[in-house]
């Protein structure tokens, strides 16, 4: 009868652990199909296809984006607003770009890029740095496509500063 010693059992155990590591590493990684068709896009490449105007505009023929942007300053006198920041109210529409926003084309391009997420993102339960970015406060109401918007942007905390900066061209062109 053979006896197993530490020296004879170790290589077998190491081999088993290595095999387990390879299995864990490979879990969930399915190989891609070589000749799989490309996923279909939500947007048509044919500009004359029906429904394009409806996609950019609300179902009632209104613009796909209609926002009222009310800019103010909080009462913290220790912080200075960014140069050029002024209190006031603007309107912004997209598709077609318009309203009395100072740069509606750039603002609409930024909304096309980021979508409605910054307008509906709730940072209350997020872990954020305690950065005080400035006294700027912007209340935005309206809609981005089918998403109703009623939110406030400010620069109190790192998450809110990031959120503000993600739509900087819309809020502070």
Secondary structure, DSSP 8 states (H G I E B T S, - for coil): -----HHHHHHHHHHHHHHHHHHHHHTT-----TT------SS-S-TTSTTHHHHHB-TTS-BSEEEEEEEEE-S-TTS---TT---EEEEEEETTTBSS-TTHHHHHHHHHHHTTHHHH---TTS-----EEEEEEEEEEEEETTEEEEEEEEEESHHHHHHHHHTHHHH--
